[in-house]
Amino acid sequence: MATGWQAAYLQLGMGELRARAERAWRHLQSCDLCARGCQVNRLLGTERGFCGSGREILVYSQGPHFGEEPPLVGRQGSGTIFFSRCNLHCVFCQNWEISQRGEGRMLAPEQLAALMLQLQECGCHNINLVSPSHLVAQLLAALVVAVEDGLRLPLVYNSGGYDSLEALALLDGVVDIYLPDMKCADSEVAAPWLGVDDYAEVNRVALLEMHRQVGELQLGPGGLARRGLLIRHLLLPQNAAGTDRLLRFVAEELSPDTWLNLMDQYRPCYRADQYPPLDRRPSSSELQRARNWATELGLLHLLS
């Protein structure tokens, strides 16, 4: 990182970080920390919302990851922590064993903090929190401990893009890099695929707020990301996601300077074979058409 630069949560200060963690924990009494707003009391241990989580943290795996976007990976890798469970039920999820089965080991916030510090000691360039939307309170509690023990790396919030404004307010000034999905342009079309009936509307509002908080992606020495928004969009067959409309939203409502990863690795997974046209991979011509749309709209930072 550039001289004089420091992670957002360090600039926020320990007093405010502790206050955010305490406020977030109170939200668990009537949980609205993702856009589902289940309103269950997750602190009791007997009530579960859609995500199936209580106060516990389930971690599936952690370690340096070299399959993320180049600005996150660098030479030493992105320090990823994969959380179990999810606030979406995508029928084409490529990690459905993690998101749907809830496999993983249970950790306390102090143990999660220790994982973050281990990744820092390994030389990772950032702490990449994968599928964190249902664990905002627990993550803030862990971050307080980790920072007190010396964490200094930028924080990546790597979500499915179905995030509440309540949670994003708690993360304002805490997260350095937002890495959300932008899955579908039409909620009605996407509802049977994602397990939620308002994804597109929630996603657009969340992306606008993320962009307001961190702006366009900023790179430091070595081309490493240090702050900003980087959006992922998985290209689906037959333009099922409404890619043309999503790209127009990015260009016109966010910024042509927004970094965007047009991911071309879709393959039918989990239960996708039951939901045509998701039962096949996109063709090369479909993938090229999506890239052409992005170019025509003047989007300047495309990864694929």
C-alpha positions as CSV (number, residue, x, y, z in Angstrom):
1,M,0.0,0.0,0.0
2,A,1.1,3.6,-0.7
3,T,2.9,5.5,2.0
4,G,0.5,7.2,4.3
5,W,-2.4,5.0,3.4
6,Q,-4.3,3.1,6.0
7,A,-7.3,0.8,6.1
8,A,-10.6,2.6,6.6
9,Y,-11.3,1.0,10.0
10,L,-8.1,2.5,11.3
11,Q,-9.1,5.9,10.2
12,L,-12.5,5.4,11.9
13,G,-10.9,4.9,15.3
14,M,-11.4,2.2,17.9
15,G,-14.1,4.1,19.8
16,E,-16.3,4.3,16.8
17,L,-15.5,0.8,15.7
18,R,-16.5,-0.6,19.1
19,A,-19.7,1.5,19.0
20,R,-20.6,0.1,15.5
21,A,-20.0,-3.5,16.7
22,E,-22.3,-2.9,19.7
23,R,-25.0,-1.4,17.6
24,A,-24.8,-4.2,15.1
25,W,-25.1,-6.8,17.9
26,R,-28.3,-5.2,19.1
27,H,-29.7,-5.6,15.6
28,L,-29.6,-9.4,16.1
29,Q,-32.4,-9.0,18.7
30,S,-34.7,-8.4,15.7
31,C,-32.5,-9.0,12.8
32,D,-32.5,-6.7,9.8
33,L,-28.9,-7.1,9.0
34,C,-29.7,-8.3,5.5
35,A,-32.4,-7.2,3.1
36,R,-34.7,-10.0,4.1
37,G,-35.4,-8.3,7.5
38,C,-36.5,-11.6,9.1
39,Q,-36.9,-9.8,12.5
40,V,-36.1,-12.9,14.5
41,N,-34.1,-12.8,17.7
42,R,-30.9,-14.5,16.7
43,L,-29.4,-14.1,20.2
44,L,-31.8,-16.6,21.7
45,G,-30.3,-19.6,19.9
46,T,-33.8,-20.9,19.2
47,E,-34.9,-18.6,16.4
48,R,-33.5,-18.8,12.9
49,G,-34.2,-16.5,9.9
50,F,-33.9,-17.4,6.3
51,C,-30.1,-17.8,6.5
52,G,-30.5,-20.4,9.2
53,S,-27.9,-18.6,11.4
54,G,-28.1,-17.6,15.0
55,R,-25.3,-15.8,16.8
56,E,-22.7,-18.3,15.7
57,I,-20.1,-17.9,13.0
58,L,-19.7,-20.8,10.6
59,V,-16.5,-20.8,8.6
60,Y,-16.0,-23.3,5.8
61,S,-12.4,-22.5,4.9
62,Q,-9.7,-19.7,4.8
63,G,-6.4,-19.1,3.2
64,P,-4.6,-17.1,0.5
65,H,-6.7,-17.2,-2.7
66,F,-5.3,-16.7,-6.2
67,G,-8.5,-17.0,-8.2
68,E,-9.9,-13.6,-7.4
69,E,-9.6,-10.5,-9.5
70,P,-5.9,-9.4,-10.2
71,P,-6.2,-6.1,-8.1
72,L,-7.1,-8.3,-5.1
73,V,-4.6,-11.1,-5.6
74,G,-1.3,-9.5,-6.3
75,R,1.7,-11.8,-5.6
76,Q,0.7,-13.0,-2.2
77,G,-3.0,-13.7,-2.7
78,S,-6.3,-12.4,-1.3
79,G,-6.8,-13.5,2.3
80,T,-10.2,-15.2,1.9
81,I,-12.5,-16.4,4.6
82,F,-15.5,-18.4,3.2
83,F,-18.5,-18.3,5.5
84,S,-21.2,-21.0,5.5
85,R,-24.8,-20.2,4.7
86,C,-26.2,-17.4,2.7
87,N,-29.2,-15.0,2.5
88,L,-29.9,-16.2,-1.0
89,H,-30.8,-19.6,-2.4
90,C,-29.5,-19.5,-5.9
91,V,-30.5,-22.6,-7.9
92,F,-27.3,-22.3,-9.9
93,C,-24.9,-21.8,-6.9
94,Q,-21.5,-23.1,-7.7
95,N,-20.7,-23.4,-4.0
96,W,-24.0,-24.8,-2.8
97,E,-22.4,-27.2,-0.4
98,I,-21.2,-24.2,1.6
99,S,-24.2,-21.9,1.1
100,Q,-27.1,-24.4,1.4
101,R,-25.8,-27.2,3.6
102,G,-24.2,-25.0,6.1
103,E,-21.0,-27.0,6.4
104,G,-18.2,-25.5,8.4
105,R,-16.8,-25.1,11.9
106,M,-18.2,-22.9,14.5
107,L,-16.1,-20.0,15.7
108,A,-16.3,-17.2,18.3
109,P,-15.5,-13.7,17.2
110,E,-12.1,-14.0,18.9
111,Q,-11.3,-17.0,16.8
112,L,-12.3,-15.3,13.6
113,A,-10.1,-12.4,14.6
114,A,-7.2,-14.9,14.9
115,L,-7.9,-16.1,11.4
116,M,-7.7,-12.6,10.0
117,L,-4.3,-12.1,11.7
118,Q,-3.0,-15.4,10.4
119,L,-3.8,-14.3,6.9
120,Q,-2.0,-11.0,7.5
121,E,1.0,-13.0,8.7
122,C,0.9,-15.1,5.6
123,G,1.5,-11.9,3.5
124,C,-2.0,-11.7,2.0
125,H,-2.9,-8.3,0.6
126,N,-6.3,-8.0,2.1
127,I,-9.0,-9.7,4.2
128,N,-11.6,-11.0,1.9
129,L,-14.9,-11.8,3.6
130,V,-16.9,-14.1,1.3
131,S,-20.7,-14.3,1.8
132,P,-20.8,-12.0,4.8
133,S,-24.3,-10.4,4.6
134,H,-25.8,-12.5,7.3
135,L,-22.9,-12.1,9.7
136,V,-22.3,-8.3,9.8
137,A,-22.6,-8.1,13.6
138,Q,-20.3,-11.0,14.2
139,L,-17.7,-9.6,11.7
140,L,-17.6,-6.3,13.4
141,A,-17.2,-7.9,16.8
142,A,-14.3,-9.9,15.4
143,L,-12.8,-6.9,13.7
144,V,-12.6,-5.0,17.0
145,V,-10.4,-7.8,18.5
146,A,-8.3,-8.2,15.3
147,V,-7.5,-4.5,15.1
148,E,-6.6,-4.3,18.8
149,D,-4.2,-7.2,18.1
150,G,-2.6,-5.5,15.0
151,L,-4.7,-6.0,11.9
152,R,-3.9,-3.5,9.3
153,L,-5.0,-5.0,5.9
154,P,-7.8,-3.5,3.8
155,L,-11.2,-5.2,4.3
156,V,-13.1,-6.7,1.3
157,Y,-16.8,-7.2,1.6
158,N,-17.6,-9.9,-0.9
159,S,-21.3,-10.3,-1.0
160,G,-24.2,-11.6,-3.2
161,G,-25.4,-8.0,-3.5
162,Y,-28.5,-8.5,-1.4
163,D,-27.5,-6.2,1.4
164,S,-29.6,-3.9,3.6
165,L,-29.0,-0.2,4.1
166,E,-29.0,-0.9,7.8
167,A,-26.0,-3.1,7.5
168,L,-24.2,-0.9,5.0
169,A,-24.6,2.1,7.4
170,L,-22.8,0.1,10.0
171,L,-20.0,-0.7,7.5
172,D,-19.6,2.8,6.3
173,G,-16.0,3.8,7.0
174,V,-15.2,0.2,7.9
175,V,-15.0,-1.6,4.6
176,D,-12.3,-0.6,2.1
177,I,-13.4,-2.6,-0.9
178,Y,-16.9,-3.6,-1.8
179,L,-17.1,-6.7,-4.1
180,P,-20.8,-7.3,-4.7
181,D,-22.6,-9.5,-7.2
182,M,-25.0,-7.9,-9.6
183,K,-27.0,-11.0,-10.5
184,C,-30.2,-10.0,-12.3
185,A,-32.0,-6.9,-13.7
186,D,-35.6,-8.2,-13.3
187,S,-36.8,-9.3,-9.8
188,E,-39.8,-11.2,-11.2
189,V,-37.7,-13.2,-13.6
190,A,-35.0,-13.9,-11.0
191,A,-37.4,-14.8,-8.1
192,P,-37.5,-18.6,-8.7
193,W,-33.8,-18.6,-9.3
194,L,-32.6,-16.6,-6.3
195,G,-35.3,-17.4,-3.7
196,V,-36.2,-13.7,-3.2
197,D,-38.7,-11.5,-4.9
198,D,-37.1,-8.1,-4.8
199,Y,-33.4,-8.8,-5.7
200,A,-33.0,-6.2,-8.5
201,E,-34.5,-3.3,-6.5
202,V,-32.5,-4.1,-3.4
203,N,-29.3,-4.7,-5.4
204,R,-29.5,-1.4,-7.2
205,V,-30.0,0.6,-3.9
206,A,-27.1,-1.4,-2.3
207,L,-24.7,-0.7,-5.2
208,L,-25.6,3.0,-5.1
209,E,-24.8,3.1,-1.4
210,M,-21.6,1.2,-1.7
211,H,-20.5,3.5,-4.5
212,R,-21.3,6.5,-2.4
213,Q,-19.2,5.2,0.4
214,V,-16.0,4.1,-1.4
215,G,-16.3,5.4,-5.0
216,E,-14.4,4.0,-8.0
217,L,-11.6,1.4,-7.4
218,Q,-8.3,3.0,-6.4
219,L,-5.1,1.1,-7.0
220,G,-1.9,1.4,-5.0
221,P,1.7,0.2,-5.8
222,G,1.8,-3.0,-7.8
223,G,-1.7,-2.5,-9.0
224,L,-3.3,-3.6,-5.7
225,A,-6.7,-2.4,-4.8
226,R,-6.8,-0.3,-1.7
227,R,-10.3,1.3,-1.8
228,G,-13.4,1.3,-4.0
229,L,-16.2,-0.7,-5.7
230,L,-15.6,-3.7,-7.9
231,I,-18.8,-5.4,-9.2
232,R,-19.1,-9.0,-10.4
233,H,-21.7,-10.0,-12.9
234,L,-22.0,-13.7,-14.0
235,L,-23.1,-13.9,-17.6
236,L,-26.0,-16.3,-18.0
237,P,-27.2,-18.0,-21.2
238,Q,-29.8,-16.3,-23.4
239,N,-29.2,-13.0,-21.6
240,A,-31.3,-14.4,-18.8
241,A,-29.9,-11.9,-16.3
242,G,-30.7,-8.9,-18.4
243,T,-27.1,-8.0,-18.7
244,D,-27.7,-5.1,-21.1
245,R,-29.9,-3.4,-18.5
246,L,-27.5,-4.1,-15.7
247,L,-24.6,-2.6,-17.7
248,R,-26.7,0.5,-18.5
249,F,-27.4,1.0,-14.8
250,V,-23.7,0.8,-14.0
251,A,-22.8,3.3,-16.8
252,E,-25.6,5.8,-16.1
253,E,-26.4,5.5,-12.4
254,L,-22.9,4.7,-11.0
255,S,-20.0,5.7,-13.3
256,P,-18.4,4.6,-16.5
257,D,-15.2,4.4,-14.4
258,T,-16.7,1.6,-12.3
259,W,-14.7,-1.6,-12.3
260,L,-16.7,-4.6,-13.5
261,N,-15.8,-8.2,-13.8
262,L,-17.9,-9.9,-16.5
263,M,-17.6,-13.5,-15.5
264,D,-17.8,-16.1,-18.2
265,Q,-17.5,-19.3,-16.2
266,Y,-21.2,-20.1,-15.7
267,R,-22.1,-23.7,-15.9
268,P,-25.2,-25.5,-14.7
269,C,-24.7,-26.5,-11.0
270,Y,-26.9,-27.5,-8.1
271,R,-30.5,-27.4,-9.4
272,A,-29.9,-25.3,-12.5
273,D,-30.9,-28.1,-14.9
274,Q,-34.5,-27.7,-13.7
275,Y,-34.7,-24.1,-14.8
276,P,-34.1,-23.5,-18.5
277,P,-32.3,-21.6,-19.9
278,L,-30.0,-22.0,-16.9
279,D,-29.5,-25.7,-18.0
280,R,-26.7,-24.8,-20.4
281,R,-23.6,-22.7,-20.6
282,P,-23.7,-19.4,-22.5
283,S,-22.4,-19.6,-26.0
284,S,-19.3,-17.8,-27.2
285,S,-21.5,-15.4,-29.2
286,E,-23.6,-14.6,-26.1
287,L,-20.5,-13.8,-24.1
288,Q,-19.1,-11.6,-26.9
289,R,-22.4,-9.8,-27.2
290,A,-22.3,-8.9,-23.5
291,R,-18.7,-7.5,-23.8
292,N,-19.8,-5.5,-26.8
293,W,-22.6,-3.9,-24.8
294,A,-20.2,-2.9,-22.1
295,T,-17.9,-1.3,-24.7
296,E,-20.7,0.5,-26.4
297,L,-21.8,2.0,-23.1
298,G,-18.3,3.3,-22.5
299,L,-17.5,1.2,-19.5
300,L,-13.8,1.7,-19.0
301,H,-12.6,-1.0,-16.6
302,L,-13.7,-4.4,-17.6
303,L,-12.3,-7.7,-16.3
304,S,-13.2,-11.0,-17.8
